[in-house]
Amino acid sequence: MKKNTFHIISLGCAKNLVDSNVLAQLLEEQDLIYARSARQAEFVLVNTCGFIHDAREESLTTIKELLKSKKPEQKIIATGCLAERWREKLIKTHPGLNGLIGTRSLEDIVPLVQSLRDKDQKSKLYPYPLYPILHYPQGASYTAIQGGSSYLKIADGCHRACAFCAIPGIKGSLVSRDVDDVIEDALFLQSEGVKEINMIAQDVTAYGHDRGENDRLAKLLAKLLPQIPEVPWLRLLYTYPGMVSEALIDLMASENQLLPYLDIPLQHADPQVLKAMRRPSDIDWVRQTIKKMRAKIPNLVVRSTFIVGFPNESEDHFRNLLDFIEEMRFDHLGVFTYSPEEETSAYLMEDAIPEEEKKERMNQVMELQSSISTHKNQALIGRSLDMLVEGIDEEQNILVGRSYRDAPEIDGLIVAQGSAQVGEMTRIRVESSGPYDLFGKQL
């Protein structure tokens, strides 16, 4: 272990990965040096996820393992969603922790680390302040570069009240970043040679809503895209039903940089279930909007996410979901079984559906989607696609990467014969396919 070093373990979603990068920037400004492993670092940060049960268990297991192997001079700090959600509980159940900060003021890491470096135990942030809204550290880059791709956070928090979701209680209400700060980050990514920018937020289509601005996302993109001509791909992740505007559709249809990729988590397709979820229940709007987009944008890829086993989901409701998926024929689809979350309104509802039934419903959805995805991928055989290279095997002349059709970490991959460098764009021809991945050869 070396003095004045730090290591960050980032768990959970891409938004956490961006926050971890911000924490690293703040620590480096304090003259701390990044260490490649936890065992080498004086300060070890665990950026936790507290969204669902499995993610919480992963976070708790990681903290326990670090505390078990902790060296005398090491300091273990919990950050992120679980530290925000279970602040008192973590302190009581993990007495070996040296400190924790939450999600709404990442700058709290600076006084915490300073107090631990000075060995001033009284100044530990135990517990740290409860902030009403999220605050963005001035000058920090809200990005996370991975090879030729990067995430760029444009907003965080959520002003909605979905019955199953604890995010508003963890993150607070929506806070959008300034337009100039977002553009500055995008220009930085262009200067670093990044080929793909993935804009992220709890809901990117709500960008600017907290400032009373209408359709601000489309206006941001119209201002940004001409300034980053060297970034061929810009992808939007997590759009909200009912918030995909005509201006956004027209921009996606006319601007090649703005990828024809719609990630719209619907959560269900039966109006009664959606109303119980406190989600938009106008399924006809979804049908009409996707139909309109597919007509205007022939190469459009549509991804959605669904929850099965919500307390009021009957067999008929579930059948309506299956019929809707069959009708809409999504390119990509994720499905989760419902689990009751404390501090949500749905937690008070009786969880009447057995776990085995939830899993069976999930399996039925994935079996249906697998057949749809297989058919869609087979239709790509013989086509040429641009691929962003993310991995190489030089001995076998194998490239691994993604086309515009696949978002990082959640969708499929392309495996192709050829030669290129990680972060480069290359052209491939699809020769075969599976349910989720494509296989081909470099042109």
VEXROMAR-809748 format. One record per residue: z, x, y of N, C-alpha, C in turn; residue in one letter. Coordinates in steps of 0.05 Angstrom, whole numbers, always signed. Layout:
N
Z;X;Y;Z;X;Y;Z;X;Y;A
...
***
This chain:
443
+0;+17;-24;+0;+0;+0;+0;+17;+25;M
-16;+10;+45;-18;+24;+70;-7;+7;+93;K
+7;+20;+111;+18;+6;+134;-4;-4;+152;K
+2;-26;+166;-16;-38;+186;-43;-46;+174;N
-42;-57;+150;-66;-67;+137;-61;-96;+129;T
-83;-110;+125;-81;-138;+117;-103;-145;+97;F
-98;-166;+82;-117;-177;+63;-115;-208;+64;H
-138;-222;+63;-137;-251;+64;-150;-262;+39;I
-136;-280;+26;-146;-295;+3;-153;-323;+14;I
-178;-330;+13;-187;-356;+24;-193;-376;+2;S
-179;-398;+2;-182;-418;-18;-194;-444;-6;L
-206;-460;-22;-216;-486;-12;-244;-485;-1;G
-249;-500;+20;-276;-505;+30;-287;-483;+48;C
-312;-487;+57;-325;-468;+75;-311;-468;+102;A
-300;-490;+110;-286;-490;+136;-262;-471;+135;K
-248;-469;+112;-227;-450;+109;-237;-421;+110;N
-261;-417;+99;-273;-390;+99;-278;-381;+128;L
-287;-399;+145;-291;-393;+173;-264;-387;+186;V
-244;-403;+181;-217;-398;+192;-206;-371;+183;D
-211;-363;+159;-202;-337;+149;-215;-315;+165;S
-241;-318;+172;-254;-298;+188;-242;-297;+216;N
-235;-320;+227;-222;-320;+253;-195;-306;+252;V
-179;-311;+231;-154;-297;+227;-158;-267;+226;L
-179;-259;+212;-185;-230;+209;-191;-218;+237;A
-206;-232;+253;-213;-223;+280;-187;-219;+297;Q
-169;-239;+295;-145;-238;+310;-127;-215;+302;L
-126;-209;+276;-110;-187;+266;-122;-160;+273;L
-148;-158;+272;-161;-133;+279;-158;-127;+309;E
-155;-148;+325;-149;-143;+354;-121;-131;+357;E
-104;-135;+337;-77;-123;+338;-76;-96;+324;Q
-100;-85;+320;-103;-58;+308;-95;-57;+278;D
-96;-80;+265;-93;-80;+236;-120;-75;+223;L
-119;-63;+199;-144;-55;+185;-146;-72;+160;I
-169;-82;+154;-174;-98;+130;-172;-81;+105;Y
-157;-91;+85;-154;-78;+59;-170;-94;+38;A
-183;-80;+20;-200;-93;+0;-185;-110;-20;R
-160;-104;-25;-145;-119;-45;-117;-125;-34;S
-104;-145;-46;-78;-153;-38;-57;-131;-43;A
-60;-117;-65;-40;-96;-71;-41;-73;-52;R
-63;-69;-37;-65;-47;-18;-55;-55;+10;Q
-50;-81;+15;-45;-90;+42;-15;-94;+48;A
-8;-88;+73;+19;-93;+82;+23;-123;+86;E
+3;-136;+98;+4;-165;+104;-17;-179;+86;F
-8;-198;+70;-26;-213;+52;-25;-242;+61;V
-47;-252;+69;-49;-280;+78;-63;-297;+57;L
-51;-320;+50;-64;-339;+32;-72;-363;+49;V
-98;-366;+54;-108;-389;+69;-111;-412;+50;N
-92;-430;+49;-89;-450;+28;-106;-475;+33;T
-110;-489;+11;-123;-516;+12;-102;-536;+4;C
-99;-558;+18;-80;-578;+11;-92;-606;+9;G
-118;-607;+4;-132;-633;+6;-127;-650;-19;F
-130;-640;-43;-126;-655;-67;-108;-639;-86;I
-100;-652;-108;-80;-641;-127;-89;-614;-138;H
-113;-612;-149;-122;-587;-161;-122;-564;-141;D
-131;-570;-117;-132;-549;-96;-104;-540;-89;A
-85;-559;-87;-57;-552;-81;-46;-535;-103;R
-52;-542;-128;-41;-526;-151;-52;-498;-150;E
-78;-495;-144;-90;-468;-141;-76;-452;-120;E
-70;-465;-97;-57;-451;-75;-28;-443;-83;S
-14;-461;-96;+14;-455;-104;+14;-432;-125;L
-4;-433;-143;-5;-412;-164;-11;-385;-152;T
-30;-385;-132;-37;-360;-119;-12;-348;-104;T
+2;-365;-90;+26;-356;-76;+47;-345;-95;I
+52;-360;-117;+72;-351;-137;+64;-324;-149;K
+39;-320;-155;+31;-295;-167;+34;-272;-147;E
+28;-277;-122;+32;-256;-102;+61;-249;-98;L
+78;-269;-98;+107;-264;-94;+118;-250;-118;L
+107;-255;-142;+117;-242;-166;+111;-212;-166;K
+88;-204;-155;+80;-176;-154;+84;-163;-127;S
+98;-177;-110;+103;-167;-82;+118;-141;-82;K
+109;-122;-66;+122;-96;-62;+143;-99;-40;K
+163;-81;-40;+185;-83;-20;+176;-85;+9;P
+155;-71;+17;+147;-71;+45;+125;-91;+51;E
+116;-106;+31;+95;-125;+36;+106;-151;+48;Q
+88;-164;+64;+95;-190;+75;+74;-210;+66;K
+83;-232;+54;+65;-253;+45;+66;-276;+64;I
+43;-285;+74;+42;-306;+94;+23;-328;+84;I
+33;-353;+85;+17;-376;+78;+4;-388;+103;A
-21;-393;+102;-35;-406;+125;-51;-430;+114;T
-63;-445;+132;-82;-465;+123;-70;-493;+118;G
-85;-509;+104;-80;-537;+101;-53;-543;+87;C
-47;-529;+65;-22;-534;+51;+1;-525;+68;L
-1;-504;+82;+20;-495;+100;+25;-515;+122;A
+4;-529;+131;+7;-550;+151;+20;-575;+139;E
+11;-582;+115;+19;-607;+103;+47;-605;+91;R
+54;-582;+79;+79;-579;+65;+96;-557;+78;W
+97;-556;+104;+110;-534;+117;+139;-530;+108;R
+155;-551;+109;+184;-549;+101;+186;-544;+71;E
+169;-558;+55;+171;-555;+26;+164;-527;+17;K
+144;-515;+28;+137;-487;+21;+159;-468;+27;L
+172;-471;+50;+194;-454;+57;+217;-456;+37;I
+223;-480;+28;+245;-485;+9;+239;-475;-19;K
+214;-480;-28;+207;-474;-56;+197;-445;-60;T
+191;-431;-38;+181;-404;-40;+195;-386;-21;H
+221;-381;-26;+237;-365;-7;+227;-337;-2;P
+209;-327;-19;+199;-300;-15;+177;-298;+6;G
+168;-321;+16;+148;-321;+37;+160;-309;+63;L
+144;-293;+76;+153;-281;+101;+145;-296;+126;N
+128;-316;+123;+120;-332;+145;+98;-351;+138;G
+93;-371;+155;+70;-389;+151;+61;-400;+177;L
+35;-405;+179;+24;-419;+202;+6;-441;+192;I
+0;-460;+209;-17;-483;+200;-46;-481;+208;G
-58;-504;+213;-87;-505;+218;-95;-508;+247;T
-75;-515;+264;-83;-524;+291;-81;-503;+312;R
-69;-481;+306;-68;-458;+325;-67;-432;+309;S
-91;-422;+303;-93;-398;+287;-81;-374;+302;L
-80;-376;+328;-68;-354;+344;-39;-349;+338;E
-26;-368;+325;+2;-364;+317;+6;-339;+298;D
-16;-331;+286;-14;-308;+268;-6;-283;+284;I
-13;-281;+309;-8;-257;+325;+22;-253;+330;V
+37;-272;+341;+66;-268;+345;+81;-266;+318;P
+71;-280;+297;+84;-278;+272;+82;-249;+261;L
+58;-238;+261;+55;-211;+251;+70;-190;+268;V
+69;-195;+294;+84;-177;+312;+114;-177;+306;Q
+125;-200;+300;+153;-202;+294;+160;-189;+267;S
+142;-191;+248;+146;-178;+222;+142;-148;+224;L
+125;-139;+241;+121;-110;+245;+146;-98;+258;R
+158;-114;+276;+182;-104;+291;+207;-109;+275;D
+204;-123;+252;+227;-129;+235;+248;-146;+249;K
+238;-163;+268;+255;-181;+282;+255;-208;+268;D
+273;-211;+249;+273;-234;+231;+277;-260;+246;Q
+291;-259;+269;+297;-284;+284;+272;-296;+296;K
+251;-280;+300;+228;-291;+314;+206;-301;+295;S
+213;-302;+269;+194;-314;+250;+187;-343;+258;K
+162;-351;+254;+154;-378;+260;+162;-396;+237;L
+188;-401;+234;+198;-417;+212;+214;-440;+223;Y
+204;-464;+225;+176;-471;+221;+161;-467;+247;P
+135;-465;+245;+118;-461;+269;+116;-488;+284;Y
+108;-488;+309;+107;-512;+325;+87;-532;+313;P
+92;-558;+318;+74;-579;+310;+56;-586;+334;L
+31;-579;+332;+12;-583;+354;-2;-610;+351;Y
-4;-625;+373;-17;-651;+371;-47;-650;+365;P
-60;-629;+376;-89;-626;+371;-95;-597;+364;I
-119;-593;+353;-128;-567;+345;-136;-550;+369;L
-131;-524;+368;-138;-506;+390;-155;-483;+379;H
-177;-477;+393;-195;-455;+385;-188;-430;+401;Y
-181;-408;+387;-176;-383;+402;-200;-374;+418;P
-196;-367;+443;-217;-359;+461;-230;-333;+451;Q
-256;-333;+450;-271;-309;+443;-275;-305;+414;G
-263;-321;+397;-266;-318;+368;-293;-329;+359;A
-305;-316;+339;-330;-326;+328;-324;-343;+303;S
-331;-368;+305;-325;-387;+283;-349;-387;+263;Y
-352;-364;+250;-374;-360;+231;-363;-347;+206;T
-379;-348;+185;-372;-334;+160;-398;-325;+147;A
-405;-300;+150;-430;-290;+139;-427;-282;+110;I
-446;-291;+94;-447;-285;+65;-476;-278;+59;Q
-482;-251;+58;-509;-243;+53;-527;-251;+77;G
-549;-265;+71;-567;-274;+91;-560;-302;+102;G
-538;-312;+94;-530;-340;+102;-503;-339;+116;S
-498;-359;+133;-472;-361;+146;-465;-390;+152;S
-439;-395;+151;-429;-420;+162;-423;-417;+191;Y
-426;-438;+206;-419;-439;+235;-404;-465;+240;L
-379;-464;+247;-363;-488;+251;-367;-497;+280;K
-375;-523;+283;-380;-534;+310;-358;-553;+318;I
-342;-562;+300;-320;-580;+306;-300;-580;+282;A
-277;-590;+287;-257;-593;+265;-239;-616;+271;D
-223;-625;+251;-207;-648;+255;-224;-673;+250;G
-211;-696;+250;-225;-721;+244;-211;-745;+258;C
-227;-761;+272;-216;-784;+286;-218;-810;+270;H
-226;-808;+245;-228;-832;+228;-203;-836;+212;R
-202;-858;+197;-178;-864;+182;-185;-874;+154;A
-201;-858;+139;-208;-866;+111;-182;-868;+95;C
-181;-889;+78;-156;-896;+65;-146;-874;+45;A
-165;-858;+35;-158;-839;+14;-154;-811;+24;F
-159;-806;+50;-161;-779;+60;-138;-771;+77;C
-127;-747;+72;-104;-736;+87;-112;-717;+109;A
-138;-712;+112;-148;-692;+131;-138;-697;+160;I
-140;-722;+170;-130;-726;+198;-101;-718;+202;P
-85;-722;+182;-57;-713;+184;-53;-683;+183;G
-72;-670;+170;-71;-641;+167;-83;-627;+191;I
-107;-635;+198;-122;-622;+219;-118;-634;+247;K
-109;-659;+247;-108;-673;+273;-135;-686;+279;G
-137;-698;+302;-161;-712;+310;-184;-693;+316;S
-208;-704;+318;-232;-688;+323;-230;-672;+349;L
-236;-646;+347;-239;-629;+371;-265;-613;+368;V
-284;-619;+386;-310;-605;+385;-309;-579;+401;S
-323;-560;+392;-325;-534;+407;-345;-537;+430;R
-342;-521;+450;-360;-521;+473;-388;-514;+464;D
-408;-526;+476;-436;-520;+470;-442;-491;+473;V
-433;-479;+495;-439;-451;+499;-427;-432;+478;D
-403;-440;+468;-390;-423;+447;-406;-425;+421;D
-416;-449;+415;-432;-453;+390;-457;-437;+392;V
-471;-438;+415;-496;-423;+419;-491;-393;+418;I
-468;-384;+430;-462;-356;+429;-458;-346;+400;E
-445;-363;+383;-442;-355;+355;-469;-354;+341;D
-486;-374;+347;-513;-374;+334;-529;-350;+342;A
-528;-342;+367;-542;-318;+377;-531;-293;+363;L
-505;-292;+359;-493;-270;+344;-504;-269;+316;F
-505;-291;+303;-515;-292;+275;-544;-283;+274;L
-560;-291;+294;-588;-282;+295;-589;-252;+298;Q
-572;-241;+315;-572;-212;+319;-564;-196;+294;S
-549;-210;+276;-540;-197;+251;-561;-200;+229;E
-583;-213;+235;-604;-216;+215;-600;-239;+196;G
-582;-258;+203;-577;-281;+185;-602;-299;+185;V
-609;-308;+161;-633;-325;+157;-627;-354;+155;K
-602;-361;+149;-594;-389;+146;-567;-394;+160;E
-566;-413;+178;-542;-422;+190;-535;-450;+180;I
-511;-453;+169;-502;-478;+159;-481;-489;+178;N
-488;-509;+194;-469;-520;+213;-449;-538;+198;M
-423;-534;+202;-403;-549;+188;-382;-561;+207;I
-370;-583;+198;-348;-596;+211;-339;-617;+191;A
-317;-631;+196;-310;-653;+179;-333;-674;+180;Q
-346;-676;+203;-368;-694;+207;-385;-683;+230;D
-407;-670;+224;-423;-658;+245;-435;-678;+264;V
-440;-702;+254;-452;-723;+271;-433;-734;+292;T
-407;-728;+289;-387;-736;+308;-384;-716;+331;A
-399;-694;+330;-397;-673;+350;-399;-685;+378;Y
-379;-679;+395;-379;-689;+423;-366;-716;+426;G
-360;-730;+405;-348;-757;+407;-322;-756;+421;H
-306;-734;+417;-280;-731;+430;-282;-727;+460;D
-306;-720;+470;-311;-717;+498;-326;-741;+510;R
-329;-762;+494;-343;-786;+503;-373;-782;+505;G
-384;-763;+490;-412;-757;+492;-427;-771;+469;E
-449;-783;+474;-465;-797;+454;-487;-780;+443;N
-491;-780;+417;-512;-766;+404;-514;-737;+413;D
-490;-724;+415;-489;-697;+426;-500;-677;+406;R
-499;-683;+380;-509;-664;+360;-539;-659;+364;L
-554;-680;+367;-583;-677;+372;-589;-661;+397;A
-573;-666;+418;-577;-652;+443;-569;-622;+440;K
-548;-617;+425;-541;-589;+419;-563;-574;+405;L
-574;-587;+384;-595;-575;+368;-621;-570;+385;L
-627;-589;+402;-651;-587;+419;-649;-563;+438;A
-624;-557;+446;-619;-535;+464;-618;-508;+449;K
-607;-510;+424;-602;-486;+409;-627;-475;+395;L
-642;-491;+382;-664;-482;+364;-684;-463;+378;L
-692;-469;+403;-711;-450;+416;-699;-422;+421;P
-673;-420;+421;-660;-395;+427;-656;-377;+402;Q
-660;-388;+378;-656;-373;+353;-682;-373;+336;I
-704;-364;+347;-730;-365;+332;-730;-348;+307;P
-712;-328;+306;-712;-310;+283;-695;-321;+260;E
-683;-344;+263;-667;-357;+242;-685;-380;+231;V
-697;-376;+207;-716;-396;+198;-702;-422;+187;P
-677;-420;+179;-664;-444;+167;-639;-451;+183;W
-636;-476;+192;-611;-486;+202;-606;-512;+187;L
-583;-513;+174;-576;-536;+157;-551;-551;+168;R
-552;-577;+166;-529;-593;+174;-514;-602;+149;L
-488;-597;+149;-471;-606;+126;-451;-627;+135;L
-448;-648;+120;-428;-669;+123;-435;-687;+147;Y
-455;-704;+143;-462;-725;+163;-449;-751;+154;T
-443;-769;+174;-428;-793;+168;-446;-817;+168;Y
-442;-836;+149;-458;-860;+149;-457;-875;+175;P
-480;-883;+185;-482;-898;+210;-484;-880;+234;G
-482;-854;+231;-483;-836;+253;-508;-818;+254;M
-526;-823;+235;-551;-808;+235;-570;-822;+255;V
-574;-811;+278;-588;-824;+300;-618;-821;+298;S
-633;-837;+313;-662;-835;+314;-670;-808;+325;E
-655;-798;+345;-661;-772;+357;-658;-750;+337;A
-637;-752;+320;-633;-731;+300;-655;-732;+279;L
-663;-756;+271;-684;-759;+251;-710;-748;+262;I
-717;-754;+287;-742;-744;+299;-741;-713;+301;D
-718;-702;+308;-715;-673;+310;-719;-660;+283;L
-708;-672;+262;-711;-661;+235;-740;-663;+226;M
-754;-683;+235;-782;-687;+227;-801;-668;+242;A
-793;-659;+266;-811;-643;+282;-805;-614;+283;S
-780;-606;+277;-772;-578;+280;-769;-565;+252;E
-786;-546;+246;-786;-534;+219;-760;-519;+214;N
-747;-508;+235;-722;-494;+231;-700;-512;+221;Q
-699;-537;+230;-679;-556;+222;-687;-567;+195;L
-673;-557;+174;-681;-563;+147;-681;-593;+141;L
-700;-602;+126;-701;-630;+118;-681;-635;+95;P
-656;-634;+102;-634;-636;+82;-613;-653;+94;Y
-607;-676;+81;-587;-695;+91;-564;-696;+72;L
-541;-687;+81;-516;-688;+65;-499;-710;+77;D
-499;-733;+63;-486;-757;+74;-466;-768;+53;I
-441;-759;+53;-422;-769;+33;-416;-799;+37;P
-425;-815;+18;-422;-844;+21;-396;-854;+8;L
-386;-840;-12;-361;-846;-26;-363;-870;-45;Q
-379;-891;-38;-383;-913;-57;-407;-929;-48;H
-415;-949;-63;-438;-965;-56;-432;-995;-56;A
-408;-1002;-65;-400;-1031;-65;-385;-1037;-40;D
-394;-1057;-24;-381;-1063;+1;-351;-1069;-1;P
-342;-1082;-22;-313;-1088;-24;-297;-1062;-28;Q
-307;-1044;-44;-293;-1019;-48;-294;-1003;-22;V
-316;-1002;-9;-318;-987;+16;-299;-998;+37;L
-297;-1024;+39;-278;-1036;+58;-249;-1028;+52;K
-243;-1028;+26;-216;-1019;+18;-211;-990;+24;A
-233;-974;+23;-232;-946;+30;-231;-941;+60;M
-236;-962;+76;-239;-960;+105;-263;-942;+112;R
-284;-947;+97;-309;-932;+101;-331;-952;+111;R
-352;-942;+123;-375;-960;+131;-385;-974;+106;P
-388;-1001;+108;-395;-1016;+84;-423;-1028;+86;S
-439;-1020;+106;-466;-1031;+109;-485;-1015;+92;D
-487;-1022;+67;-504;-1007;+48;-533;-1011;+55;I
-540;-1034;+67;-568;-1038;+75;-576;-1017;+96;D
-558;-1010;+114;-564;-989;+133;-571;-963;+119;W
-556;-956;+98;-562;-932;+83;-590;-933;+71;V
-596;-955;+58;-622;-958;+46;-644;-955;+66;R
-642;-969;+89;-663;-969;+109;-665;-942;+122;Q
-643;-928;+127;-643;-902;+140;-656;-881;+122;T
-648;-881;+97;-659;-861;+79;-689;-867;+74;I
-696;-892;+72;-724;-899;+69;-741;-890;+93;K
-730;-895;+117;-743;-887;+141;-746;-856;+143;K
-725;-842;+135;-726;-813;+136;-745;-802;+116;M
-746;-813;+92;-765;-803;+72;-794;-808;+80;R
-798;-830;+96;-826;-835;+105;-834;-815;+127;A
-815;-809;+145;-820;-790;+167;-819;-761;+158;K
-803;-755;+137;-798;-728;+129;-804;-726;+99;I
-829;-721;+91;-837;-723;+63;-821;-704;+44;P
-812;-681;+54;-798;-662;+37;-768;-665;+39;N
-758;-688;+49;-730;-692;+53;-714;-690;+26;L
-692;-676;+27;-673;-674;+5;-648;-689;+13;V
-638;-706;-4;-614;-722;+3;-592;-717;-17;V
-569;-709;-7;-545;-705;-23;-524;-725;-15;R
-508;-734;-35;-485;-751;-29;-462;-745;-47;S
-439;-757;-41;-415;-753;-56;-402;-780;-60;T
-391;-785;-84;-378;-810;-90;-351;-806;-103;F
-335;-827;-100;-308;-828;-113;-308;-851;-133;I
-300;-846;-157;-298;-868;-177;-268;-872;-184;V
-262;-897;-191;-234;-903;-199;-216;-909;-176;G
-227;-917;-153;-210;-926;-131;-195;-951;-140;F
-170;-955;-130;-154;-977;-142;-167;-1004;-145;P
-185;-1012;-126;-197;-1039;-129;-224;-1039;-142;N
-232;-1016;-154;-259;-1014;-166;-259;-1028;-193;E
-272;-1051;-194;-275;-1066;-219;-299;-1055;-234;S
-303;-1065;-258;-327;-1057;-274;-352;-1065;-260;E
-352;-1089;-247;-375;-1098;-232;-381;-1080;-208;D
-359;-1072;-194;-362;-1053;-172;-375;-1027;-181;H
-365;-1017;-204;-376;-992;-214;-405;-995;-222;F
-412;-1018;-234;-440;-1023;-241;-458;-1023;-216;R
-447;-1034;-194;-463;-1034;-169;-468;-1005;-160;N
-448;-988;-164;-451;-960;-156;-473;-947;-173;L
-472;-951;-199;-493;-940;-217;-521;-950;-209;L
-523;-976;-204;-549;-987;-196;-559;-975;-170;D
-541;-970;-151;-548;-959;-126;-558;-930;-129;F
-544;-915;-146;-553;-887;-151;-580;-886;-164;I
-584;-904;-183;-610;-907;-196;-632;-914;-176;E
-626;-932;-158;-645;-940;-137;-651;-918;-117;E
-631;-904;-107;-635;-885;-86;-645;-858;-95;M
-639;-851;-120;-649;-827;-132;-644;-802;-114;R
-619;-796;-111;-611;-773;-95;-620;-747;-108;F
-626;-728;-92;-633;-701;-102;-609;-687;-113;D
-586;-689;-99;-561;-677;-108;-539;-697;-105;H
-519;-695;-122;-497;-715;-122;-472;-702;-133;L
-449;-707;-119;-423;-698;-129;-406;-723;-134;G
-389;-722;-153;-371;-745;-159;-343;-735;-165;V
-323;-749;-156;-296;-743;-160;-281;-768;-170;F
-261;-763;-186;-243;-785;-194;-222;-789;-172;T
-214;-813;-167;-194;-819;-146;-167;-810;-156;Y
-152;-797;-137;-124;-790;-143;-108;-798;-118;S
-85;-811;-121;-70;-820;-98;-59;-796;-82;P
-62;-797;-56;-53;-775;-39;-31;-786;-20;E
-8;-772;-20;+13;-779;-2;+3;-778;+27;E
+16;-795;+44;+10;-796;+72;-18;-808;+77;E
-28;-823;+58;-53;-839;+63;-46;-868;+57;T
-62;-886;+70;-57;-914;+66;-62;-923;+37;S
-81;-910;+23;-87;-918;-4;-64;-911;-23;A
-47;-893;-15;-24;-884;-32;-6;-908;-39;Y
-6;-928;-21;+11;-951;-26;-2;-971;-45;L
-27;-968;-51;-41;-986;-69;-35;-978;-98;M
-34;-998;-115;-28;-992;-143;-52;-979;-156;E
-47;-955;-167;-69;-940;-180;-72;-951;-209;D
-87;-973;-211;-87;-989;-235;-107;-979;-256;A
-125;-961;-249;-146;-953;-268;-136;-928;-283;I
-135;-929;-309;-125;-905;-325;-143;-881;-320;P
-131;-857;-323;-145;-833;-318;-169;-830;-337;E
-165;-838;-362;-187;-836;-382;-211;-852;-373;E
-206;-876;-361;-228;-893;-352;-241;-880;-327;E
-225;-869;-310;-237;-855;-286;-256;-832;-295;K
-247;-817;-315;-263;-794;-324;-289;-805;-338;K
-286;-827;-353;-310;-838;-366;-330;-848;-345;E
-320;-860;-323;-338;-869;-302;-352;-845;-289;R
-336;-824;-284;-348;-800;-273;-369;-788;-291;M
-364;-788;-316;-384;-777;-335;-410;-794;-335;N
-407;-820;-333;-430;-838;-332;-447;-832;-307;Q
-434;-828;-284;-448;-822;-260;-463;-795;-263;V
-450;-775;-273;-462;-749;-276;-485;-749;-296;M
-482;-765;-317;-503;-767;-337;-528;-779;-324;E
-524;-800;-308;-546;-813;-294;-559;-794;-275;L
-543;-780;-259;-554;-761;-239;-568;-738;-252;Q
-558;-729;-275;-571;-707;-289;-600;-714;-296;S
-604;-739;-305;-631;-748;-312;-649;-750;-287;S
-637;-759;-265;-652;-761;-240;-659;-733;-230;I
-640;-715;-230;-645;-687;-221;-665;-673;-238;S
-664;-677;-264;-683;-665;-282;-711;-674;-275;T
-714;-700;-271;-741;-710;-265;-751;-699;-238;H
-734;-697;-218;-741;-687;-192;-749;-657;-194;K
-733;-642;-208;-739;-613;-211;-765;-608;-226;N
-771;-625;-246;-796;-622;-261;-820;-626;-243;Q
-816;-643;-223;-839;-649;-205;-844;-625;-187;A
-826;-605;-186;-830;-581;-170;-845;-559;-184;L
-848;-562;-210;-862;-541;-226;-891;-538;-215;I
-898;-513;-210;-924;-507;-199;-924;-504;-169;G
-902;-513;-155;-901;-511;-126;-891;-483;-118;R
-898;-475;-94;-888;-451;-82;-866;-458;-62;S
-844;-442;-62;-821;-447;-44;-812;-420;-33;L
-802;-422;-8;-788;-399;+3;-760;-397;-9;D
-751;-373;-16;-725;-369;-28;-709;-349;-12;M
-684;-355;-6;-666;-336;+6;-652;-321;-16;L
-656;-295;-18;-645;-279;-40;-615;-275;-36;V
-599;-281;-57;-570;-278;-55;-560;-259;-76;E
-576;-252;-96;-567;-233;-117;-591;-221;-130;G
-588;-196;-140;-610;-182;-153;-601;-168;-178;I
-618;-165;-197;-615;-148;-220;-638;-129;-220;D
-635;-105;-210;-657;-86;-206;-669;-77;-233;E
-651;-74;-253;-661;-65;-279;-680;-86;-292;E
-672;-112;-289;-688;-133;-301;-709;-145;-282;Q
-709;-136;-257;-727;-147;-237;-722;-178;-234;N
-697;-185;-232;-689;-213;-229;-677;-218;-202;I
-687;-239;-189;-676;-248;-163;-662;-275;-167;L
-639;-278;-153;-625;-304;-153;-621;-312;-124;V
-627;-337;-119;-624;-347;-92;-628;-377;-90;G
-634;-387;-66;-637;-415;-61;-661;-421;-44;R
-672;-445;-48;-693;-456;-30;-679;-473;-9;S
-694;-484;+9;-683;-503;+29;-670;-527;+16;Y
-677;-532;-9;-668;-556;-23;-638;-554;-32;R
-627;-530;-30;-601;-525;-41;-582;-513;-21;D
-560;-527;-16;-539;-516;+2;-522;-496;-13;A
-511;-476;+1;-495;-455;-13;-471;-467;-27;P
-465;-457;-50;-441;-463;-66;-440;-491;-79;E
-455;-510;-69;-452;-537;-80;-477;-547;-95;I
-500;-535;-90;-524;-544;-104;-534;-523;-124;D
-560;-525;-131;-570;-508;-152;-580;-481;-141;G
-593;-466;-159;-603;-439;-153;-632;-436;-163;L
-644;-415;-154;-670;-407;-164;-667;-379;-177;I
-676;-377;-201;-677;-351;-215;-706;-343;-219;V
-714;-320;-208;-742;-313;-208;-746;-283;-215;A
-768;-277;-227;-776;-249;-231;-788;-238;-206;Q
-779;-215;-198;-789;-203;-173;-772;-181;-163;G
-778;-171;-139;-764;-149;-127;-760;-155;-97;S
-735;-155;-87;-728;-159;-59;-700;-150;-54;A
-691;-152;-30;-664;-145;-23;-647;-170;-17;Q
-621;-169;-21;-604;-191;-15;-606;-196;+15;V
-609;-222;+22;-611;-229;+50;-640;-233;+59;G
-659;-225;+43;-687;-228;+50;-697;-256;+42;E
-719;-264;+55;-733;-288;+47;-758;-279;+32;M
-764;-292;+9;-788;-286;-6;-800;-312;-16;T
-824;-310;-25;-839;-334;-35;-840;-333;-65;R
-834;-356;-78;-835;-357;-107;-851;-382;-116;I
-861;-380;-140;-874;-403;-152;-856;-413;-175;R
-851;-439;-175;-834;-451;-196;-850;-454;-222;V
-838;-443;-244;-852;-444;-269;-838;-462;-290;E
-812;-466;-286;-797;-484;-304;-772;-493;-289;S
-757;-512;-302;-734;-523;-288;-714;-533;-308;S
-689;-535;-299;-668;-549;-313;-658;-572;-296;G
-635;-584;-304;-625;-607;-288;-618;-599;-259;P
-610;-574;-255;-600;-566;-229;-614;-541;-218;Y
-623;-523;-235;-635;-498;-227;-665;-497;-232;D
-678;-479;-216;-706;-474;-219;-711;-446;-228;L
-733;-441;-242;-740;-415;-253;-769;-409;-246;F
-774;-384;-237;-801;-378;-228;-807;-349;-226;G
-828;-343;-210;-837;-316;-206;-845;-311;-177;K
-838;-288;-167;-844;-280;-140;-874;-278;-136;Q
-884;-289;-113;-913;-287;-107;-920;-261;-93;L
***
